[in-house]
Each structure stands twice: as C-alpha cells, then as structure tokens.
C-alpha cells in the first residue's frame, strides 16, 4: 500500500530533506514562522500539554550572545544563519492545562502537581513538538539545522529562566553552498520493526 501524501511532499519533508550547515542570507520572515507554527501546533502531545517554547534570535546582539555558548563547530553556522530558534520545554506547562485539556482540567493537579513529573513530561512532549517544528520548517520550503552541541546551562541563563529547559538550537533558512554532508545510512525496516 502506498502513502496518501504526494511523493513530492514526501521528498520535501523526508527523503530529500537534510540538515543544513550553510545558509543564504535570504531572510526568514515572521510570517513564515507564524505559518510554520500554525501548522505544527496540531501535532499530538500527552494531555495536549504543548510544552514547547520557541525563542527566536534575530538581533545581532542576541546572536552574539548565543554564539558564545555554541560548540566550536556550530558557531560559524549559527552566526550566519538568517534565523536561529532556541527550542525549550516549559516546566510550568501545567498552568495552561485547564484551557488546553478541557475534557479533564483537573489533570493539572492530579498528574502534574510535582515538579519532577512536570519536567519529565515537558521534556518528552517538547522533544516531540521539536520534531514537528523541524518538519514544519521543511514544509515551508526552508532548511533546518538542529543542534544540541552547546552549553545548555549557559543558554538557559542567557535566554530563558529556571522554568524552561533548553532542548536544541535550530538554524533556519534557505540552504547555501555546500550545505549538506553526505547522507548517513538508515536502519532497514526489519532492524526496527518487530511484530509480536
């Protein structure tokens, strides 16, 4: 059985999509980011908790502050990408649950009254949303360069607060010259899927 999604869209989102390491200087607009968010916000999370928070780094001053926390191999591409997003998990997401999960507004207190439970749930579900975000960037015809090579505590102190845990930094834009590393291998279906 074939997929319903058009093969060109399959290529755009997955088969031909790559992690970009260089970008052109074409700007990424607020309207593009809004369209990406308006698409990916519908991706599922447990209790519809939607803990992902996105900090857009646009100003030269903020970019300079971020670059100093990036690993050496990630500094130049972060300095030159048209837009950089810091993706983080909001550990106080539960405050929104009465609105976001009206079928069971008590979930806020029943399941998430303790900080460790919130941090665990926020990390897992925000990581899921981060994957949606990357696919959304691709759907907009842009390239994403997600990175975890940075000083997490430094980025948290510089851009976030104690209630937010950084997950990744994503460079966003149109791919530039020599943007791609060679495609790495993937596991075959039989190596991943087991039927019981």
C-alpha positions as CSV (number, residue, x, y, z in Angstrom):
1,X,0.0,0.0,0.0
2,X,1.4,3.4,-0.9
3,X,1.2,6.6,1.1
4,X,-1.6,9.0,0.5
5,X,0.8,12.0,0.7
6,X,2.0,13.2,-2.7
7,X,5.5,11.8,-3.5
8,X,6.9,15.4,-4.0
9,X,5.7,16.2,-0.4
10,X,7.3,13.0,0.9
11,X,10.6,14.1,-0.7
12,X,10.3,17.7,0.7
13,X,9.6,16.5,4.2
14,X,11.7,13.4,4.5
15,X,13.6,11.7,1.6
16,X,15.3,14.8,0.1
17,X,15.4,16.9,3.3
18,X,18.7,17.2,5.0
19,X,20.2,19.1,8.0
20,X,21.7,22.3,6.5
21,X,25.1,23.5,7.6
22,X,25.2,26.7,5.4
23,X,22.5,29.2,4.5
24,X,21.9,32.0,2.1
25,X,21.3,35.5,3.5
26,X,17.6,35.5,2.4
27,X,15.6,36.5,5.5
28,X,13.1,34.2,7.2
29,X,10.1,36.3,7.9
30,X,7.8,36.5,11.0
31,X,5.0,35.4,8.6
32,X,6.9,32.3,7.7
33,X,7.5,31.4,11.3
34,X,3.8,32.0,12.1
35,X,2.8,29.7,9.2
36,X,5.1,27.0,10.5
37,X,3.7,27.3,14.0
38,X,0.1,27.4,12.8
39,X,0.7,24.1,11.0
40,X,2.7,22.2,13.6
41,X,0.7,23.2,16.6
42,X,-1.8,20.4,15.7
43,X,0.8,17.7,16.4
44,X,-0.3,15.5,19.3
45,X,1.1,15.7,22.8
46,X,0.0,13.9,26.0
47,X,-3.0,15.8,27.5
48,X,-2.4,18.4,24.7
49,X,0.1,19.8,27.1
50,X,2.1,21.6,24.3
51,X,5.2,22.5,26.5
52,X,7.4,23.6,23.6
53,X,8.5,27.2,23.7
54,X,10.4,28.9,20.9
55,X,12.8,31.8,21.3
56,X,13.7,33.5,18.0
57,X,17.1,35.0,17.9
58,X,17.1,37.8,15.4
59,X,19.1,40.8,16.7
60,X,22.9,40.9,16.2
61,X,23.4,41.4,19.9
62,X,21.4,38.4,20.8
63,X,23.1,36.3,18.1
64,X,26.5,37.2,19.5
65,X,25.3,36.2,23.0
66,X,24.1,32.8,21.7
67,X,27.2,32.1,19.5
68,X,29.4,32.2,22.6
69,X,27.5,29.3,24.1
70,X,27.7,27.1,20.9
71,X,30.2,24.4,20.4
72,X,33.1,25.5,18.3
73,X,31.9,23.5,15.2
74,X,28.4,25.1,15.5
75,X,29.5,28.8,16.0
76,X,30.0,29.9,12.4
77,X,26.8,28.4,11.0
78,X,24.8,29.9,14.0
79,X,26.4,33.3,13.4
80,X,25.4,33.3,9.7
81,X,22.0,31.6,9.6
82,X,19.2,34.0,8.7
83,X,17.2,32.9,11.8
84,X,18.0,30.9,14.9
85,X,15.4,29.4,17.2
86,X,16.1,28.1,20.7
87,X,13.6,25.4,21.5
88,X,12.9,24.7,25.1
89,X,10.5,22.9,27.4
90,X,8.3,24.9,29.7
91,X,8.2,23.1,33.0
92,X,5.2,25.1,34.1
93,X,3.1,24.0,31.1
94,X,0.5,22.6,33.5
95,X,-0.8,26.1,34.2
96,X,-2.3,26.0,30.7
97,X,-3.9,22.6,31.0
98,X,-7.4,23.8,32.2
99,X,-7.6,25.6,28.8
100,X,-5.7,23.2,26.6
101,X,-7.3,20.0,28.0
102,X,-10.9,21.0,28.9
103,X,-12.1,17.4,29.0
104,X,-10.1,16.9,32.2
105,X,-9.0,20.2,33.6
106,X,-8.1,18.5,36.9
107,X,-5.1,16.9,35.1
108,X,-3.1,20.0,36.2
109,X,-3.2,18.9,39.8
110,X,-3.8,15.2,39.6
111,X,-0.8,14.4,37.4
112,X,1.4,17.4,37.4
113,X,1.4,19.0,40.8
114,X,5.0,17.8,41.4
115,X,7.9,19.4,39.6
116,X,9.8,16.2,38.7
117,X,6.7,14.8,37.0
118,X,6.3,18.1,35.0
119,X,9.9,18.1,33.9
120,X,9.7,14.6,32.7
121,X,6.5,15.2,30.8
122,X,7.7,18.6,29.4
123,X,11.0,17.2,28.2
124,X,9.4,14.2,26.3
125,X,6.5,16.2,24.8
126,X,8.5,19.3,23.9
127,X,11.0,17.0,22.1
128,X,8.1,15.5,20.2
129,X,7.0,19.1,19.3
130,X,10.5,20.0,18.3
131,X,10.4,17.2,15.7
132,X,7.1,18.6,14.4
133,X,8.8,22.0,14.2
134,X,11.6,20.7,12.1
135,X,9.2,19.0,9.7
136,X,7.2,22.3,9.6
137,X,10.3,24.3,8.6
138,X,10.8,21.8,5.7
139,X,7.1,22.2,4.8
140,X,7.8,25.9,4.4
141,X,10.4,25.2,1.8
142,X,13.2,26.1,4.3
143,X,16.1,24.0,5.7
144,X,16.6,23.4,9.4
145,X,19.9,22.8,11.1
146,X,19.1,21.4,14.6
147,X,21.9,21.2,17.0
148,X,22.5,20.0,20.6
149,X,26.2,21.0,20.6
150,X,26.0,23.9,23.0
151,X,26.3,24.9,26.7
152,X,22.8,24.1,27.9
153,X,23.1,25.8,31.2
154,X,24.7,28.9,29.6
155,X,21.9,29.2,27.1
156,X,19.3,28.7,29.8
157,X,20.8,31.5,31.9
158,X,21.3,33.8,28.9
159,X,17.9,33.5,27.3
160,X,15.5,31.5,29.5
161,X,14.7,31.1,33.2
162,X,14.6,28.4,35.8
163,X,11.2,27.1,34.5
164,X,12.5,26.4,31.0
165,X,14.9,23.7,29.9
166,X,16.7,24.2,26.5
167,X,16.3,21.2,24.1
168,X,18.1,22.3,20.9
169,X,19.1,25.3,18.8
170,X,17.8,25.3,15.2
171,X,19.3,27.3,12.4
172,X,16.7,28.1,9.8
173,X,16.9,29.4,6.2
174,X,17.5,28.6,2.6
175,X,20.4,26.2,2.1
176,X,23.6,27.8,1.0
177,X,26.6,26.5,-0.9
178,X,27.8,23.1,0.2
179,X,25.0,22.9,2.8
180,X,24.8,19.1,3.0
181,X,27.1,16.4,4.4
182,X,26.8,13.1,2.7
183,X,23.6,11.2,3.6
184,X,24.2,8.9,6.5
185,X,22.8,5.3,6.4
186,X,19.4,4.4,7.9
187,X,18.3,1.2,9.5
188,X,16.2,-1.2,7.5
189,X,12.5,-1.9,8.3
190,X,13.4,-5.4,9.7
191,X,16.0,-3.9,12.0
192,X,13.5,-1.6,13.6
193,X,10.1,-3.2,13.5
194,X,9.1,-6.3,15.4
195,X,5.7,-7.9,15.2
196,X,4.5,-9.9,18.3
